[in-house]
Amino acid sequence: MIKISYASCAIVLVLSLVVPIVGDTIRLKDGSVIRGQVIDFKDQQFTILIGAGAKGRRSRTSIYVEDIESIEFDSATTAAAASLANEDMSSGSPEPVSQPPRSSPQPDTTTSSPRTTSPSTSPTFFTIKVAVRADNANNGWTNSGLVVRKGQRLRISSSGRISLGRGRFSTPFGLSTIPDNDKLMRNEATGALIAVVGDDNDDFILVGTRRDFVAQRDGVLFLGVNEGDLNDNTGTYDVVIEAEAGGSPR
């Protein structure tokens, strides 16, 4: 198995004495863990309430999204938090981070958008926008920034056009006329958009231009291009992920 080392961030937060009230868990790339309540996302920074100070006052801190490895949101996180995060993220695609080997995703840095408790009547969805790179810069996988739960419904749509090299171009639907014995999904079109859930999973999912499915396991959602040789590829697919808020098992 290929091992990947991740650079430690310069930020160091000493929060071991803080007693949290709510259950949002923020893990930083330097190994620190913050437990509190995410209340805002603006200018690529999460604002977090932590602790229980005098007279009910709580400390507030802001963390840049690039310093965060992952966020696990408590079921009490409100829909407003998801809306705030999505509004700011929609202005630009997340910066790609170090990614796992092509054959099977390994643990890596993620930042998930807030998830909220689903209403009892009909499910609600929050949206994440991702630019999926076609090249091999990140070992063929783009981290969506979403940690999904088993039973969570996902709706993924995509658009755009990438170059597969040697004068060949593809949309997320892929090209069935190009043979490729090294692509991950042998029976699906070359250049098609694919996905996988989890860092130890080879159960790849064909997305194409649109896919609606229920996650069969917990894990980070990765997106990539169904081609064996990505070294001469250029361009990105524009992907919109609609994730069911709460992600309750079905």
C-alpha positions in Angstrom: 0.0 0.0 0.0 1.3 3.4 -0.9 1.9 5.7 2.0 1.3 9.4 1.7 2.7 12.0 4.2 0.7 15.1 4.7 2.4 18.4 5.6 1.6 19.7 9.0 -0.1 23.1 9.2 1.5 26.0 11.0 -1.5 26.7 13.2 -1.4 25.1 16.6 -4.5 25.3 18.9 -4.3 24.2 22.5 -7.9 23.4 23.4 -7.5 20.3 25.7 -9.1 22.0 28.7 -12.2 23.2 26.8 -15.5 21.5 27.7 -17.8 21.6 24.7 -21.6 21.9 24.8 -22.4 20.7 21.3 -21.0 18.0 19.2 -19.5 19.4 16.1 -16.0 17.9 15.8 -13.4 19.8 13.8 -10.2 18.0 13.1 -7.2 20.1 11.9 -4.4 18.9 9.7 -1.9 19.4 12.5 -3.7 16.8 14.6 -5.6 19.2 16.8 -9.3 18.5 17.5 -11.9 21.2 18.3 -15.3 20.4 19.6 -17.9 23.1 19.5 -20.6 24.6 17.3 -20.1 25.8 13.8 -22.1 29.0 13.4 -20.8 30.6 10.2 -18.8 30.1 7.1 -17.5 33.3 5.3 -14.4 34.3 3.4 -13.2 30.7 3.5 -13.3 30.6 7.3 -15.5 28.6 9.7 -16.5 30.4 12.9 -16.9 28.1 15.9 -18.3 28.6 19.4 -16.4 26.6 22.0 -16.5 26.0 25.7 -18.8 27.2 28.4 -17.4 30.4 30.0 -18.6 32.5 32.9 -22.3 33.5 32.8 -22.9 31.3 29.9 -20.5 33.1 27.6 -18.7 31.0 25.0 -15.4 31.6 23.3 -15.3 32.1 19.5 -12.6 31.2 17.1 -12.2 31.2 13.3 -10.4 28.5 11.3 -9.4 28.7 7.6 -10.9 25.9 5.5 -7.4 24.9 4.2 -6.3 24.2 7.8 -9.2 21.7 8.4 -8.9 18.0 7.8 -12.6 17.2 8.4 -15.7 18.3 10.1 -18.3 16.0 11.6 -21.5 17.9 12.3 -23.8 17.1 15.2 -27.4 16.3 14.4 -28.3 19.6 16.1 -26.5 21.7 13.6 -29.0 24.0 11.9 -30.0 24.3 8.3 -28.8 27.9 8.4 -25.2 26.7 8.9 -25.4 24.6 5.8 -26.9 27.5 3.8 -24.1 29.8 5.0 -21.4 27.3 4.0 -22.9 26.6 0.6 -23.3 30.3 -0.2 -19.7 31.0 0.4 -18.4 27.8 -1.2 -20.4 28.4 -4.4 -18.2 31.5 -5.2 -15.3 29.2 -5.9 -14.3 25.5 -6.1 -12.4 24.0 -3.1 -8.6 23.9 -3.4 -7.6 20.4 -4.3 -5.6 18.6 -1.6 -3.3 15.6 -1.5 -5.2 12.6 -2.7 -4.9 8.9 -2.3 -3.6 6.2 -4.8 -5.7 5.8 -7.9 -6.6 2.1 -7.3 -8.1 2.5 -3.8 -8.4 5.8 -1.9 -6.3 6.2 1.2 -7.1 8.4 4.2 -6.5 12.1 3.3 -7.5 15.6 4.3 -11.1 16.5 3.9 -13.4 19.4 4.8 -17.1 18.6 4.8 -19.9 21.0 4.4 -22.4 21.2 7.2 -25.2 18.6 7.3 -28.4 19.2 9.1 -31.2 17.2 10.6 -33.8 16.0 8.1 -37.4 17.1 8.6 -39.8 14.3 9.5 -41.9 14.9 6.4 -39.7 15.1 3.3 -35.9 15.1 3.1 -34.0 18.4 2.5 -30.7 18.7 0.6 -27.7 20.9 0.8 -25.4 21.6 -2.1 -21.7 21.4 -2.7 -19.9 22.5 -5.9 -16.7 20.8 -6.9 -14.3 21.1 -9.8 -13.1 17.6 -10.6 -9.7 17.6 -12.2 -9.0 15.3 -15.1 -5.2 15.0 -14.7 -3.2 12.9 -12.3 -2.1 15.7 -10.0 -4.0 14.3 -7.1 -3.6 10.6 -8.0 -6.7 10.7 -10.1 -9.1 11.6 -7.3 -10.7 14.9 -6.3 -11.8 15.1 -2.7 -15.4 16.3 -2.7 -15.1 17.6 0.9 -18.2 15.6 1.9 -18.2 12.8 4.5 -21.3 10.8 3.7 -23.2 8.4 5.9 -24.6 5.0 5.1 -28.2 5.5 3.9 -27.7 9.1 2.9 -29.1 10.0 -0.5 -26.9 11.8 -3.0 -27.8 13.5 -6.2 -24.8 14.3 -8.4 -24.9 16.2 -11.7 -22.0 17.3 -13.9 -21.1 19.2 -16.9 -18.0 20.4 -18.8 -15.4 19.1 -21.2 -11.9 17.7 -20.6 -9.0 16.7 -22.8 -7.9 13.1 -22.7 -4.8 13.9 -24.7 -3.9 13.1 -28.3 -6.7 15.3 -29.6 -9.5 13.5 -27.7 -12.1 15.3 -25.7 -14.8 14.0 -23.4 -17.8 15.1 -21.4 -18.8 13.5 -18.1 -20.8 11.0 -20.1 -17.6 9.6 -21.5 -16.5 8.1 -24.8 -17.5 4.4 -25.5 -15.4 4.3 -28.6 -12.0 4.6 -26.9 -10.6 1.3 -25.6 -8.8 1.4 -22.3 -7.8 -1.8 -20.4 -6.4 0.2 -17.5 -9.5 2.3 -16.5 -11.1 1.5 -13.2 -14.5 0.7 -14.6 -13.6 -1.6 -17.5 -17.2 -1.8 -18.9 -18.0 1.9 -18.7 -17.1 4.7 -21.1 -13.6 6.2 -21.1 -13.5 9.6 -19.6 -16.8 9.3 -17.8 -17.2 10.8 -14.3 -17.0 8.2 -11.6 -17.1 8.2 -7.8 -16.2 6.1 -4.8 -17.2 6.3 -1.1 -14.6 5.6 1.5 -10.8 5.4 1.7 -10.6 1.6 1.4 -13.2 0.9 -1.2 -13.0 -0.3 -4.8 -16.8 -0.3 -5.4 -16.7 2.5 -8.0 -19.9 4.3 -9.0 -20.6 5.5 -12.5 -21.9 9.1 -12.3 -21.8 10.3 -15.9 -23.8 13.5 -16.3 -26.2 12.6 -13.5 -26.6 10.0 -10.8 -29.0 9.6 -7.9 -28.1 7.0 -5.3 -28.1 6.0 -1.6 -24.7 5.6 0.0 -24.0 2.0 1.0 -21.3 2.9 3.5 -19.8 5.7 5.5 -16.8 7.6 4.1 -15.4 10.5 2.1 -16.9 11.0 -1.3 -14.2 11.0 -4.0 -14.7 11.9 -7.7 -12.5 11.1 -10.7 -12.3 10.3 -14.4 -12.6 6.8 -15.7 -9.3 6.5 -17.6 -6.1 4.5 -17.0 -3.6 7.1 -18.1 -4.3 10.6 -16.7 -0.9 12.1 -17.3 -1.8 13.9 -20.5 -5.2 15.0 -19.4 -6.3 18.6 -18.9 -9.4 20.4 -17.8 -12.1 19.9 -15.1 -15.7 18.7 -14.8 -18.1 21.0 -13.0 -19.9 18.9 -10.4 -22.9 19.8 -8.2 -23.5 17.4 -5.3 -26.9 17.5 -3.5 -26.6 15.6 -0.2 -29.6 14.7 2.0 -29.4 16.6 5.2 -28.9 14.4 8.2 -28.1 11.3 6.2 -30.4 9.0 8.3 -30.1 5.3 7.5 -33.0 4.0 5.2 
